[in-house]
């Protein structure tokens, strides 16, 4: 898979709520920490401002725009940022399983989209690789995204048989299409993993690491893939991604290993060899340095988490995807 597909596959984003928000008049809503959730919404009509915790400037959203919040940070949506915000729980009631939430009679602003729960014990590392906010403007060539948005709007309003599953699939399409467009439009020189992936030079090196994680890459080889000198590549990579290229390689290997330990019965020795380590001890040392515990303990804790709660835990894992949409969701729509 390509790097973006791999990161999303490890995050395992599962659409839990797809909904619409129809607002009228003046309003301002504060949403709390999203707790390992990604949100992807598109503005169908009207406009509002979006402010994300830790991001200096608010973004003005207009009809046709799409926004993705991949970091799980608190955020605010408002018709006017000068208004004092109210907590989202006062607008979006619990037990909201899709549909459209209306505020002040609606009519001035309408958006649709979905929130995605992500799994994995190290989802925070993966989410940290994505930017705090992705904004796709209406001027973009976004025919596929517009189609998904309009279709989701229809499904949410009509509530026909199967609408929940259709909305789930549309939500995944919206998320991937928005991130794909962000990659296509990002100029070189940005910061963050996604910006580095979009960079014509750094993207080649990241793709090489992801295509062959077991290869004994050297800094020189990765620099050559990026068509850069060794020193210039190392500096540019660290400036963009936040860590050195070889650190990124080691971290990516350990994230792949953690996923295997969680979701397969492969022995540690097999995982070590598949990721380019000649010995299990060398792999274990690298895993503990990156993940904070040995791979055997990591795998054992995962198995205990699965088996320790008996039938209730197994039942939850088996049917969780079917009941997520009925869970309490005070911040459902936006």
Backbone torsions as a table, in degrees:
resi	resn	phi	psi	omega
1	UNK	NA	158.9	174.1
2	UNK	-73.6	161.5	-175.0
3	UNK	-56.1	-42.3	-179.6
4	UNK	-63.7	-44.1	178.6
5	UNK	-61.5	-38.3	-179.4
6	UNK	-66.6	-44.0	179.8
7	UNK	-63.4	-44.6	178.8
8	UNK	-65.6	-34.2	178.9
9	UNK	-66.7	-38.0	177.3
10	UNK	-71.0	-33.7	176.3
11	UNK	-70.5	-27.4	-178.9
12	UNK	52.1	55.3	-178.9
13	UNK	-64.2	128.6	-179.9
14	UNK	-122.5	119.7	-179.2
15	UNK	-66.9	117.1	-177.9
16	UNK	-101.4	-33.1	178.8
17	UNK	-140.6	125.7	169.4
18	UNK	-114.5	131.2	-172.8
19	UNK	-156.3	169.1	174.9
20	UNK	-120.3	157.2	178.7
21	UNK	-132.3	119.2	-176.6
22	UNK	-118.2	110.5	-174.3
23	UNK	-119.1	149.0	175.1
24	UNK	-127.4	157.8	175.9
25	UNK	68.4	-149.6	-178.0
26	UNK	-101.3	138.0	-177.2
27	UNK	-160.9	157.5	177.5
28	UNK	-154.4	124.3	-173.0
29	UNK	-129.5	129.9	177.7
30	UNK	-102.1	128.5	179.0
31	UNK	-107.6	135.6	-176.1
32	UNK	-77.0	-177.4	173.9
33	UNK	-50.3	133.1	-173.3
34	UNK	-84.8	-6.0	172.1
35	UNK	51.3	68.6	176.9
36	UNK	59.8	48.5	173.9
37	UNK	-131.1	144.2	173.5
38	UNK	-106.9	138.1	177.7
39	UNK	-118.3	139.0	178.5
40	UNK	-136.9	116.9	-177.7
41	UNK	-136.5	155.5	177.7
42	UNK	-130.1	141.1	-179.9
43	UNK	-86.9	120.7	-180.0
44	UNK	-86.7	-42.5	179.6
45	UNK	-151.3	155.6	179.9
46	UNK	79.6	-166.5	178.2
47	UNK	-154.3	160.0	177.7
48	UNK	-159.6	176.9	177.4
49	UNK	-111.4	146.9	179.6
50	UNK	-123.0	125.6	177.2
51	UNK	-122.4	126.1	-178.0
52	UNK	-112.2	135.1	-179.5
53	UNK	-54.1	126.7	178.9
54	UNK	90.2	-7.5	178.0
55	UNK	-102.8	121.9	-171.1
56	UNK	-57.7	-45.8	-171.6
57	UNK	-109.2	141.6	175.0
58	UNK	-74.6	154.5	178.9
59	UNK	-107.1	131.8	175.8
60	UNK	-90.4	120.1	-178.1
61	UNK	-101.2	132.3	179.2
62	UNK	-124.4	167.7	-179.2
63	UNK	-53.1	129.8	-178.1
64	UNK	97.3	-16.1	178.6
65	UNK	-75.8	153.6	174.7
66	UNK	-127.0	143.4	175.2
67	UNK	-133.5	142.0	177.2
68	UNK	-123.2	134.2	176.8
69	UNK	-116.1	90.1	-173.1
70	UNK	-86.3	-9.0	-171.2
71	UNK	-95.9	-9.6	-179.7
72	UNK	77.0	10.0	-177.4
73	UNK	-73.6	156.1	172.1
74	UNK	-60.3	151.2	180.0
75	UNK	-151.8	168.2	179.1
76	UNK	-133.5	137.9	171.6
77	UNK	-115.2	138.0	-177.8
78	UNK	-157.1	146.3	170.7
79	UNK	-70.6	-28.8	-180.0
80	UNK	-147.6	117.9	-176.3
81	UNK	-67.4	-14.1	178.9
82	UNK	-77.6	-12.9	179.9
83	UNK	-76.2	144.2	175.4
84	UNK	-69.3	129.4	-176.3
85	UNK	-79.0	153.5	169.6
86	UNK	-107.9	155.4	-179.5
87	UNK	-71.0	143.7	-177.1
88	UNK	-58.7	-27.3	-178.1
89	UNK	-66.2	-19.2	178.1
90	UNK	-82.4	-14.0	-179.0
91	UNK	-104.9	-42.1	-175.7
92	UNK	-108.3	105.5	-175.3
93	UNK	-70.8	157.7	174.8
94	UNK	-66.0	164.9	-179.4
95	UNK	62.6	30.5	177.7
96	UNK	-91.2	109.9	-174.6
97	UNK	-107.1	62.7	178.3
98	UNK	92.4	-164.0	-177.4
99	UNK	82.6	-159.1	-176.7
100	UNK	-124.2	128.0	175.4
101	UNK	-94.9	128.9	-177.0
102	UNK	-110.1	136.5	179.0
103	UNK	-126.4	132.8	178.1
104	UNK	54.7	34.3	178.2
105	UNK	82.8	-8.7	178.3
106	UNK	68.1	-171.4	173.3
107	UNK	103.7	-20.8	-177.1
108	UNK	-103.0	-28.2	-177.5
109	UNK	-145.2	134.0	178.7
110	UNK	-141.9	130.9	175.6
111	UNK	-137.0	155.1	177.0
112	UNK	-134.4	156.1	177.7
113	UNK	166.4	-156.7	-173.3
114	UNK	-152.3	157.5	169.7
115	UNK	-110.5	147.6	-177.1
116	UNK	-122.1	124.5	170.3
117	UNK	-80.8	139.3	177.6
118	UNK	-116.1	152.0	-175.5
119	UNK	-123.2	179.1	-177.3
120	UNK	100.6	140.7	-176.0
121	UNK	-68.8	-19.0	-178.6
122	UNK	-119.2	34.9	177.3
123	UNK	-60.8	-29.8	-178.7
124	UNK	-63.9	-34.9	177.5
125	UNK	-65.8	-45.6	-178.8
126	UNK	-66.9	-42.1	178.8
127	UNK	-65.6	-30.5	177.4
128	UNK	-67.0	-16.5	177.9
129	UNK	-78.4	-16.4	-177.9
130	UNK	-98.4	153.9	-178.5
131	UNK	-71.0	157.3	-179.5
132	UNK	-65.9	-27.0	178.1
133	UNK	-150.3	136.7	173.7
134	UNK	-117.3	123.1	-178.6
135	UNK	-119.3	120.9	177.3
136	UNK	-109.6	117.0	-175.9
137	UNK	-78.7	159.5	-177.8
138	UNK	-63.6	-23.3	-177.1
139	UNK	-74.8	-8.1	-178.9
140	UNK	-70.1	158.2	173.8
141	UNK	-81.4	92.4	-169.8
142	UNK	-129.6	46.8	-178.8
143	UNK	-59.5	-43.4	-179.2
144	UNK	-65.3	-38.5	179.7
145	UNK	-68.3	-42.3	179.5
146	UNK	-62.2	-39.4	179.0
147	UNK	-61.7	-45.6	-179.7
148	UNK	-63.2	-40.2	-179.8
149	UNK	-63.7	-48.6	-178.8
150	UNK	-64.6	-37.9	179.0
151	UNK	-67.3	-39.0	177.7
152	UNK	-65.7	-40.0	177.6
153	UNK	-56.9	-44.5	179.8
154	UNK	-63.3	-46.5	-177.4
155	UNK	-63.0	-38.2	-178.7
156	UNK	-70.7	-35.8	-178.6
157	UNK	-79.0	-37.9	-174.6
158	UNK	-84.0	-31.5	178.7
159	UNK	51.9	50.3	176.8
160	UNK	-79.1	166.7	176.7
161	UNK	-55.5	131.2	-179.3
162	UNK	85.3	2.5	-176.8
163	UNK	-60.5	-35.7	-178.1
164	UNK	-61.4	-47.0	-179.4
165	UNK	-69.0	-39.0	177.5
166	UNK	-60.7	-44.5	179.5
167	UNK	-62.4	-37.5	177.5
168	UNK	-59.6	-48.0	-179.0
169	UNK	-65.8	-39.6	177.3
170	UNK	-63.8	-36.9	179.6
171	UNK	-63.5	-42.7	177.3
172	UNK	-62.9	-40.0	177.8
173	UNK	-62.2	-43.3	179.4
174	UNK	-61.6	-45.2	-177.8
175	UNK	-61.2	-50.5	-177.1
176	UNK	-67.5	-41.2	-180.0
177	UNK	-64.2	-40.0	179.1
178	UNK	-64.4	-44.6	179.1
179	UNK	-67.3	-35.9	177.7
180	UNK	-63.7	-42.4	179.5
181	UNK	-67.9	-35.5	176.3
182	UNK	-61.4	-42.8	178.2
183	UNK	-62.0	-41.8	-176.8
184	UNK	-68.2	-29.6	-173.9
185	UNK	-99.0	-13.4	-175.5
186	UNK	-69.2	127.9	177.2
187	UNK	-76.0	156.8	175.5
188	UNK	-63.7	149.9	176.5
189	UNK	99.9	-0.1	178.4
190	UNK	-76.1	171.7	179.4
191	UNK	-113.8	155.7	-177.9
192	UNK	102.6	157.9	-175.6
193	UNK	-61.5	-43.4	-177.4
194	UNK	-66.1	-37.6	176.4
195	UNK	-66.3	-37.6	177.3
196	UNK	-65.5	-39.5	178.0
197	UNK	-64.0	-34.2	179.1
198	UNK	-75.9	-21.6	180.0
199	UNK	-66.3	132.2	-174.4
200	UNK	-61.1	-33.3	-179.5
201	UNK	-87.2	-52.9	-178.1
202	UNK	-64.8	-34.0	-180.0
203	UNK	-60.0	-34.9	178.0
204	UNK	-64.9	-40.2	-179.8
205	UNK	-70.4	-42.3	179.1
206	UNK	-63.4	-42.4	178.7
207	UNK	-62.7	-36.8	178.2
208	UNK	-64.3	-42.8	178.4
209	UNK	-62.1	-44.2	-177.1
210	UNK	-71.2	-31.3	-179.5
211	UNK	-75.6	-29.3	-179.4
212	UNK	-137.6	69.2	-177.2
213	UNK	-66.0	-21.9	-178.4
214	UNK	-85.2	-10.6	-178.6
215	UNK	-68.7	146.2	179.2
216	UNK	-82.8	74.3	-178.2
217	UNK	-67.0	142.9	169.3
218	UNK	-111.9	162.0	178.5
219	UNK	-60.5	-37.6	-179.7
220	UNK	-63.9	-42.6	-179.7
221	UNK	-64.3	-42.0	179.5
222	UNK	-67.3	-37.8	176.8
223	UNK	-62.9	-38.8	178.4
224	UNK	-66.2	-37.4	175.9
225	UNK	-61.0	-36.0	179.8
226	UNK	-83.7	-2.0	-178.8
227	UNK	58.7	44.6	-179.5
228	UNK	-134.7	163.5	172.2
229	UNK	-71.4	158.6	-176.6
230	UNK	-58.9	-47.3	-176.1
231	UNK	-70.5	-41.6	-179.9
232	UNK	-66.1	-39.8	178.5
233	UNK	-64.1	-46.7	-178.4
234	UNK	-59.4	-41.8	-178.5
235	UNK	-70.6	-44.3	-178.9
236	UNK	-64.7	-40.3	179.5
237	UNK	-63.0	-46.4	-178.7
238	UNK	-67.1	-38.7	178.2
239	UNK	-62.2	-37.5	-176.7
240	UNK	-82.5	-49.8	-171.5
241	UNK	-89.5	-26.8	179.6
242	UNK	99.2	-12.5	176.2
243	UNK	-136.0	162.4	-179.2
244	UNK	-71.2	156.4	-178.5
245	UNK	-54.8	-42.8	-177.7
246	UNK	-72.0	-30.6	173.0
247	UNK	-65.8	-39.3	178.6
248	UNK	-63.9	-43.4	178.1
249	UNK	-58.1	-46.9	-179.4
250	UNK	-63.9	-41.5	-179.0
251	UNK	-66.4	-41.8	-180.0
252	UNK	-63.9	-41.3	176.5
253	UNK	-58.8	-42.1	-177.4
254	UNK	-71.7	-32.1	175.1
255	UNK	-66.6	-39.3	175.2
256	UNK	-64.0	-41.5	179.4
257	UNK	-64.1	-42.8	-179.9
258	UNK	-60.9	-40.2	178.4
259	UNK	-63.9	-40.8	178.2
260	UNK	-65.1	-41.0	-179.9
261	UNK	-65.2	-34.1	179.9
262	UNK	-77.9	-35.5	-166.7
263	UNK	-121.2	12.2	175.6
264	UNK	-142.2	170.0	176.9
265	UNK	-103.1	15.5	-179.1
266	UNK	-62.8	135.7	176.2
267	UNK	-69.1	158.9	-178.0
268	UNK	-58.2	-39.2	-178.5
269	UNK	-61.5	-39.6	179.5
270	UNK	-67.7	-42.4	178.5
271	UNK	-63.2	-41.5	-179.7
272	UNK	-59.9	-47.7	-179.4
273	UNK	-64.5	-38.0	-177.5
274	UNK	-68.1	-18.3	-179.1
275	UNK	-107.7	14.8	171.5
276	UNK	91.6	9.5	179.5
277	UNK	-94.3	130.5	-177.3
278	UNK	-74.8	-25.4	-178.7
279	UNK	-133.8	152.2	177.9
280	UNK	-66.3	-33.9	-178.7
281	UNK	-66.5	-40.1	178.5
282	UNK	-65.0	-41.1	177.8
283	UNK	-64.0	-44.4	-178.2
284	UNK	-61.9	-39.4	177.8
285	UNK	-63.0	-44.8	179.6
286	UNK	-65.6	-39.8	-179.5
287	UNK	-65.5	-43.9	-179.1
288	UNK	-65.6	-38.0	179.1
289	UNK	-63.7	-37.0	-176.3
290	UNK	-86.9	-38.7	-171.9
291	UNK	-106.4	-8.7	174.1
292	UNK	89.3	-2.5	177.4
293	UNK	-156.2	163.0	-177.8
294	UNK	-69.2	154.4	178.8
295	UNK	-62.2	-35.1	179.5
296	UNK	-65.6	-43.1	178.1
297	UNK	-66.1	-40.7	178.7
298	UNK	-58.3	-49.4	179.8
299	UNK	-65.1	-38.2	-179.3
300	UNK	-65.3	-42.6	178.7
301	UNK	-63.8	-36.0	178.3
302	UNK	-64.7	-43.4	179.6
303	UNK	-65.8	-38.7	178.9
304	UNK	-66.1	-38.1	178.4
305	UNK	-63.0	-33.9	-179.5
306	UNK	-76.5	-40.1	-173.7
307	UNK	-96.6	-20.1	-170.4
308	UNK	-66.6	-26.7	-177.6
309	UNK	-97.4	11.8	173.5
310	UNK	65.4	-146.8	-173.7
311	UNK	-63.5	-32.7	-178.7
312	UNK	-62.3	-42.4	179.5
313	UNK	-65.6	-42.6	180.0
314	UNK	-64.9	-38.6	179.5
315	UNK	-65.7	-40.3	-179.5
316	UNK	-63.2	-43.1	179.6
317	UNK	-66.6	-33.0	-176.4
318	UNK	-73.2	-37.3	-173.1
319	UNK	-115.1	5.8	-175.9
320	UNK	-55.3	-41.1	-178.1
321	UNK	-64.3	-23.6	-177.3
322	UNK	-85.6	-22.0	-174.8
323	UNK	-109.6	-6.1	-178.1
324	UNK	-54.9	-37.5	-175.2
325	UNK	-69.2	-13.0	178.7
326	UNK	-101.3	5.5	-179.0
327	UNK	-74.3	162.4	177.4
328	UNK	-61.8	131.1	-173.3
329	UNK	-145.4	78.6	-178.2
330	UNK	-66.8	-17.0	-179.4
331	UNK	-117.0	41.6	-169.0
332	UNK	-56.7	-59.0	-160.2
333	UNK	-78.1	-51.3	-175.4
334	UNK	-101.8	NA	NA
